[in-house]
């Protein structure tokens, strides 16, 4: 197994700490493998196999664990030695009804070091989850960023340049399971479609009792096609009407919310730099993996600009930055990325190939008068334009840099 070091290092520091470790992320982003890597690390530390309780709710073996009582009984029956710590791992915990009650009791008893994963952003926002308030730490996991993509494909890719590898990443995305597939577009697209359909069915349609699955699919594809563009529920409703399909604004809002809960998309709010406030309308949505476009709509060169923006967004999120979109009068900054006392302003484009494009990309950053780093990222090579402290950087180099 190839290590997802960004996430593994964070989790390692919390081993044997009296908090529940919660890993959230879209299905097939690597949560199960991450749990296995923690288990492997414990075994390397000579933790007895009897002290490790691993439950994967996607396996038929655990189909009988329907509710919190079943879960609690299963774990308690295996905690037979009162003098040791038991390491409890539960994959896709949201499949167990009222799971929080069992986890809360196990934590209170003090015999368990607990790790759980789930494919729903609302995993810890239910009323029952208030039982765990202040006693858990959440780790948000994403599919592979480009540096990880290179590590996963290094054996198959000895004859490819970095640029060729990036073009593959731009098209296929970063679901870790891809590295088990033949490098054939038809095979990979079928695999990506199966992930998309699984999320729609298991995490949205079934969980929210949706009747109009076809409309949900259409709205999902609309968000994919408009990733990184200002979007509103009304604009989607109006578009559907233009296509002779009637859907209310409220229904669109619900379907978008359900899709974000299932971690298919992430909503990013806009921040008014002049008024110093978050704006409540016209947000943007980004895909949780850029391969979703190839899965649903196919890949076309015309989509490259949106794909690049989505890639940078996921890179920033994987490094624990909080993201907003900057607005200054009629100008826009693609990303304001904040982490602690750090802040970055970032513009993303395909190429700075004429004066009009250069002026457009630099002008919005020039309006920001603070001293935080400001970057323009593009796929150009050897572009040397700097202006008022704004730094140009090759986008691929930016993705592969340890620090900026």
C-alpha positions as CSV (number, residue, x, y, z in Angstrom):
1,X,0.0,0.0,0.0
2,X,1.3,3.4,-0.9
3,X,1.1,5.8,2.0
4,X,-1.1,8.9,2.0
5,X,1.4,10.7,4.1
6,X,-0.5,14.0,4.5
7,X,-3.3,12.1,6.3
8,X,-1.3,9.4,7.9
9,X,1.0,11.9,9.7
10,X,-1.9,13.8,11.1
11,X,-3.6,10.6,12.4
12,X,-0.4,9.2,13.9
13,X,-0.1,12.1,16.3
14,X,-3.5,11.2,17.8
15,X,-2.9,7.5,18.4
16,X,-3.8,6.6,22.0
17,X,-5.3,10.1,22.6
18,X,-8.7,10.1,24.3
19,X,-10.6,11.5,21.3
20,X,-12.5,9.8,18.5
21,X,-10.7,10.0,15.1
22,X,-13.2,10.7,12.4
23,X,-12.2,10.4,8.7
24,X,-14.7,11.8,6.2
25,X,-14.5,11.8,2.4
26,X,-16.3,10.7,-0.7
27,X,-16.6,7.0,-1.4
28,X,-13.4,5.4,-2.9
29,X,-11.1,8.3,-1.9
30,X,-9.0,6.0,0.2
31,X,-10.5,6.1,3.7
32,X,-10.5,2.3,4.1
33,X,-6.8,2.0,3.0
34,X,-5.9,4.8,5.5
35,X,-7.5,2.8,8.3
36,X,-5.6,-0.3,7.2
37,X,-2.3,1.7,7.2
38,X,-3.0,2.7,10.8
39,X,-3.7,-0.9,11.7
40,X,-0.4,-1.9,10.0
41,X,1.4,0.7,12.0
42,X,0.0,-0.7,15.2
43,X,1.0,-4.2,14.3
44,X,4.5,-2.9,13.6
45,X,4.4,-1.5,17.1
46,X,3.7,-5.0,18.4
47,X,0.0,-4.4,19.3
48,X,-1.6,-7.8,19.6
49,X,-4.0,-8.7,16.8
50,X,-6.7,-9.5,19.4
51,X,-6.5,-5.8,20.5
52,X,-7.5,-4.6,17.0
53,X,-11.2,-4.7,16.1
54,X,-11.9,-3.8,12.5
55,X,-15.4,-3.4,11.1
56,X,-16.1,-2.6,7.5
57,X,-19.8,-1.9,7.0
58,X,-19.5,-2.4,3.2
59,X,-18.7,-6.1,3.8
60,X,-21.5,-8.8,4.1
61,X,-19.7,-10.1,7.2
62,X,-21.0,-7.1,9.2
63,X,-24.5,-6.9,7.6
64,X,-26.0,-8.0,10.9
65,X,-24.9,-4.8,12.7
66,X,-28.0,-2.8,12.0
67,X,-28.1,-0.5,15.0
68,X,-26.0,0.9,17.9
69,X,-27.0,-2.0,20.1
70,X,-25.7,-4.6,17.6
71,X,-22.5,-2.5,17.1
72,X,-21.9,-2.1,20.8
73,X,-22.5,-5.8,21.6
74,X,-20.2,-6.9,18.8
75,X,-17.3,-4.8,20.1
76,X,-17.9,-5.5,23.8
77,X,-17.8,-9.3,23.2
78,X,-14.3,-8.9,21.8
79,X,-13.0,-6.7,24.6
80,X,-12.3,-9.5,27.0
81,X,-9.1,-8.2,28.7
82,X,-9.7,-5.3,31.0
83,X,-6.0,-4.5,31.3
84,X,-5.3,-3.5,27.7
85,X,-6.4,-0.8,25.1
86,X,-8.5,-2.0,22.2
87,X,-8.2,-0.2,18.9
88,X,-11.6,0.0,17.2
89,X,-11.9,0.8,13.5
90,X,-15.3,1.2,11.9
91,X,-15.5,1.9,8.2
92,X,-18.6,3.7,6.8
93,X,-20.1,4.0,10.2
94,X,-23.1,5.9,9.0
95,X,-24.6,2.5,7.9
96,X,-25.3,1.7,11.5
97,X,-28.4,3.3,12.9
98,X,-27.7,5.7,15.8
99,X,-24.1,4.7,15.8
100,X,-23.2,7.7,18.0
101,X,-24.7,6.0,21.1
102,X,-22.4,3.0,20.8
103,X,-19.3,5.1,20.1
104,X,-20.1,7.5,23.0
105,X,-20.4,4.5,25.5
106,X,-17.2,2.9,24.2
107,X,-15.3,6.2,24.7
108,X,-16.7,6.7,28.2
109,X,-15.6,3.3,29.3
110,X,-12.0,4.2,28.5
111,X,-10.9,0.9,27.0
112,X,-11.0,1.9,23.3
113,X,-9.0,4.0,21.0
114,X,-11.6,4.7,18.3
115,X,-11.3,5.4,14.6
116,X,-14.3,5.8,12.3
117,X,-14.9,6.8,8.7
118,X,-17.9,8.0,6.8
119,X,-19.0,9.2,3.4
120,X,-21.3,12.0,4.5
121,X,-20.5,15.6,5.4
122,X,-23.3,15.6,8.0
123,X,-21.8,12.6,9.8
124,X,-21.3,14.7,12.9
125,X,-24.1,17.2,12.6
126,X,-27.1,15.2,13.7
127,X,-28.7,15.7,17.1
128,X,-27.2,12.4,18.3
129,X,-23.7,13.5,17.3
130,X,-24.0,16.2,20.0
131,X,-23.2,13.3,22.3
132,X,-19.7,13.4,21.0
133,X,-19.3,17.1,21.1
134,X,-15.7,18.1,22.1
135,X,-14.6,14.5,22.0
136,X,-13.7,13.9,18.4
137,X,-11.4,15.3,15.8
138,X,-12.3,15.3,12.1
139,X,-9.9,14.5,9.3
140,X,-11.3,15.5,5.8
141,X,-9.8,13.2,3.2
142,X,-9.7,13.8,-0.6
143,X,-8.8,11.7,-3.6
144,X,-5.2,11.9,-4.9
145,X,-3.6,15.3,-5.5
146,X,-1.1,15.4,-8.3
147,X,2.0,14.6,-6.2
148,X,0.2,11.5,-4.9
149,X,-1.0,10.6,-8.4
150,X,2.6,10.5,-9.5
151,X,3.6,8.2,-6.6
152,X,0.8,5.8,-7.4
153,X,1.6,5.6,-11.1
154,X,5.4,5.7,-10.9
155,X,5.8,2.0,-11.8
156,X,3.6,2.3,-14.9
157,X,4.8,5.7,-15.9
158,X,8.6,5.5,-16.3
159,X,8.4,6.6,-20.0
160,X,6.1,9.6,-19.4
161,X,7.2,13.2,-18.7
162,X,5.7,15.2,-15.9
163,X,3.6,17.2,-18.4
164,X,2.2,14.0,-19.9
165,X,1.4,12.6,-16.5
166,X,-0.4,15.8,-15.6
167,X,-2.5,15.6,-18.8
168,X,-3.6,12.2,-17.7
169,X,-4.4,13.4,-14.2
170,X,-6.3,16.3,-15.7
171,X,-8.6,13.9,-17.5
172,X,-8.8,10.9,-15.2
173,X,-8.7,12.5,-11.8
174,X,-7.4,11.1,-8.6
175,X,-9.4,8.2,-7.3
176,X,-6.8,5.8,-5.9
177,X,-8.4,2.7,-7.4
178,X,-7.4,3.9,-10.8
179,X,-3.9,2.6,-10.4
180,X,-5.3,-0.9,-10.4
181,X,-6.9,-0.3,-13.9
182,X,-5.6,-0.8,-17.3
183,X,-4.7,2.5,-18.8
184,X,-7.6,2.3,-21.2
185,X,-10.1,5.2,-21.4
186,X,-13.1,2.9,-21.7
187,X,-12.2,0.8,-18.7
188,X,-11.4,3.8,-16.5
189,X,-14.5,5.7,-17.5
190,X,-16.7,2.7,-16.6
191,X,-14.9,2.6,-13.2
192,X,-15.5,6.3,-12.6
193,X,-19.1,6.0,-13.7
194,X,-19.6,3.2,-11.1
195,X,-18.3,5.5,-8.3
196,X,-20.6,8.4,-9.4
197,X,-23.6,6.1,-9.7
198,X,-22.8,4.5,-6.3
199,X,-22.7,7.8,-4.6
200,X,-25.9,8.9,-6.2
201,X,-27.7,5.7,-5.2
202,X,-26.4,4.9,-1.8
203,X,-25.5,8.3,-0.4
204,X,-28.2,10.5,-1.9
205,X,-31.2,8.7,-3.4
206,X,-31.6,6.0,-0.7
207,X,-30.5,8.1,2.2
208,X,-32.8,11.0,1.3
209,X,-35.7,9.0,-0.2
210,X,-35.5,10.9,-3.5
211,X,-38.2,10.0,-6.0
212,X,-36.9,11.8,-9.1
213,X,-33.5,10.2,-9.5
214,X,-33.4,11.4,-13.1
215,X,-33.6,15.0,-12.1
216,X,-31.0,14.5,-9.4
217,X,-28.7,13.1,-12.1
218,X,-29.3,16.1,-14.4
219,X,-28.6,18.6,-11.7
220,X,-25.4,16.7,-10.7
221,X,-24.2,16.9,-14.3
222,X,-25.1,20.6,-14.5
223,X,-22.9,21.3,-11.5
224,X,-20.1,19.2,-13.0
225,X,-20.4,21.1,-16.3
226,X,-20.4,24.4,-14.4
227,X,-17.7,23.6,-11.8
228,X,-16.0,26.8,-10.8
229,X,-18.7,29.1,-12.2
230,X,-21.1,31.2,-10.2
231,X,-24.2,29.2,-9.7
232,X,-27.6,29.6,-8.0
233,X,-30.5,27.3,-7.6
234,X,-32.7,29.8,-9.6
235,X,-30.3,29.7,-12.5
236,X,-30.5,25.9,-12.5
237,X,-34.3,26.0,-12.3
238,X,-34.4,28.4,-15.1
239,X,-32.1,26.3,-17.2
240,X,-34.3,23.2,-16.6
241,X,-37.4,25.2,-17.7
242,X,-35.5,26.1,-20.9
243,X,-35.0,22.4,-21.5
244,X,-38.8,21.8,-20.9
245,X,-38.2,20.2,-17.5
246,X,-39.9,21.8,-14.6
247,X,-38.2,21.8,-11.2
248,X,-38.7,24.2,-8.3
249,X,-35.9,26.3,-6.7
250,X,-36.5,24.5,-3.4
251,X,-36.1,21.1,-5.0
252,X,-32.9,22.3,-6.7
253,X,-31.6,23.6,-3.3
254,X,-32.4,20.3,-1.6
255,X,-30.7,18.2,-4.3
256,X,-27.6,20.4,-4.2
257,X,-27.5,20.1,-0.4
258,X,-27.9,16.3,-0.6
259,X,-25.1,16.1,-3.2
260,X,-22.7,18.2,-1.0
261,X,-23.6,16.1,2.0
262,X,-22.6,13.1,0.0
263,X,-19.3,14.9,-0.7
264,X,-19.8,14.8,-4.4
265,X,-19.4,18.6,-4.5
266,X,-18.1,21.3,-2.2
267,X,-19.7,24.7,-2.0
268,X,-17.4,27.8,-1.8
269,X,-18.7,31.1,-0.7
270,X,-17.7,34.5,-2.0
271,X,-16.0,37.1,0.2
272,X,-16.4,40.8,-0.5
273,X,-12.9,42.2,0.0
274,X,-14.2,45.8,-0.1
275,X,-17.1,45.3,2.3
276,X,-15.2,42.6,4.4
277,X,-18.1,40.2,4.5
278,X,-19.2,36.9,3.1
279,X,-21.8,37.1,0.4
280,X,-24.9,34.9,0.8
281,X,-25.7,34.3,-2.9
282,X,-24.0,33.2,-6.1
283,X,-21.6,30.7,-4.7
284,X,-19.4,28.3,-6.7
285,X,-19.3,24.5,-6.6
286,X,-16.3,22.3,-7.1
287,X,-16.1,18.6,-7.8
288,X,-14.6,16.4,-5.1
289,X,-12.6,14.7,-7.9
290,X,-12.0,16.0,-11.4
291,X,-12.5,12.6,-12.9
292,X,-16.2,13.0,-12.4
293,X,-16.3,15.2,-15.5
294,X,-14.8,12.4,-17.6
295,X,-17.2,9.9,-16.0
296,X,-20.4,11.9,-16.7
297,X,-19.8,14.2,-19.6
298,X,-16.6,13.0,-21.2
299,X,-13.5,15.1,-21.4
300,X,-13.0,17.9,-23.9
301,X,-10.2,20.4,-24.2
302,X,-12.7,23.2,-23.7
303,X,-13.1,22.2,-20.1
304,X,-9.4,22.5,-19.2
305,X,-9.7,25.9,-17.5
306,X,-12.4,24.7,-15.1
307,X,-10.4,21.5,-14.5
308,X,-7.3,23.4,-13.6
309,X,-9.2,25.6,-11.1
310,X,-10.7,22.5,-9.6
311,X,-7.3,20.9,-9.2
312,X,-5.9,23.9,-7.4
313,X,-8.9,24.0,-5.1
314,X,-8.5,20.3,-4.1
315,X,-4.7,20.8,-3.6
316,X,-5.4,23.7,-1.2
317,X,-8.1,21.7,0.7
318,X,-5.8,18.7,1.0
319,X,-3.3,21.0,2.7
320,X,-6.0,22.2,5.2
321,X,-6.6,25.6,3.8
322,X,-10.0,27.3,4.2
323,X,-11.2,28.6,0.8
324,X,-13.3,31.6,-0.2
325,X,-13.7,33.3,-3.6
326,X,-12.6,37.0,-3.6
327,X,-14.8,39.7,-5.0
328,X,-13.7,43.4,-5.4
329,X,-16.3,45.4,-7.1
330,X,-16.7,43.7,-10.5
331,X,-13.4,41.9,-10.2
332,X,-12.9,38.4,-8.9
333,X,-10.0,36.4,-7.3
334,X,-10.3,32.7,-7.8
335,X,-9.2,31.7,-4.3
336,X,-8.4,33.3,-1.0
337,X,-6.8,30.5,1.0
338,X,-6.4,30.8,4.7
339,X,-4.8,28.6,7.4
340,X,-4.0,30.0,10.8
341,X,-2.1,33.2,10.3
342,X,-1.3,32.3,6.6
343,X,-3.2,33.7,3.7
344,X,-2.7,33.3,-0.1
345,X,-4.5,35.0,-3.0
346,X,-4.5,32.9,-6.2
347,X,-5.5,33.3,-9.8
348,X,-5.7,30.3,-12.1
349,X,-5.6,30.3,-15.9
350,X,-4.6,28.1,-18.7
351,X,-2.1,30.4,-20.4
352,X,-1.1,34.0,-20.2
353,X,-0.9,34.3,-24.0
354,X,-1.8,38.0,-24.6
355,X,-1.9,41.3,-22.9
356,X,-5.6,41.2,-22.3
357,X,-5.4,38.0,-20.4
358,X,-2.4,39.2,-18.3
359,X,-4.2,42.4,-17.4
360,X,-7.3,40.5,-16.4
361,X,-5.5,38.0,-14.2
362,X,-3.2,40.5,-12.5
363,X,-5.6,43.4,-12.0
364,X,-7.8,41.8,-9.3
365,X,-4.8,40.9,-7.3
366,X,-3.3,44.4,-7.6
367,X,-6.5,45.7,-5.9
368,X,-5.6,43.9,-2.7
369,X,-3.3,46.0,-0.7
370,X,-2.2,43.7,2.1
371,X,1.2,42.0,2.3
372,X,0.1,38.3,2.0
373,X,1.5,36.3,-1.0
374,X,-0.3,36.6,-4.3
375,X,0.1,34.1,-7.2
376,X,-1.0,33.8,-10.8
377,X,-0.8,30.2,-11.9
378,X,-0.7,29.0,-15.5
379,X,0.6,26.2,-17.6
380,X,3.1,28.5,-19.3
381,X,6.8,27.7,-19.1
382,X,9.4,30.4,-18.3
383,X,6.8,33.2,-17.9
384,X,8.6,36.0,-15.9
385,X,6.0,38.7,-15.4
386,X,5.8,40.0,-11.8
387,X,3.8,43.1,-10.9
388,X,3.5,44.8,-7.6
389,X,4.7,41.8,-5.6
390,X,2.4,39.4,-7.5
391,X,4.3,36.2,-8.4
392,X,3.7,34.0,-11.5
393,X,4.3,30.3,-11.0
394,X,3.9,27.3,-13.3
395,X,0.8,25.5,-12.1
396,X,2.4,22.1,-12.1
397,X,5.4,23.4,-10.1
398,X,2.9,24.9,-7.6
399,X,1.2,21.6,-7.1
400,X,4.5,19.8,-6.5
401,X,6.0,22.4,-4.2
402,X,6.4,21.4,-0.5
403,X,5.8,25.0,0.5
404,X,4.9,28.2,-1.4
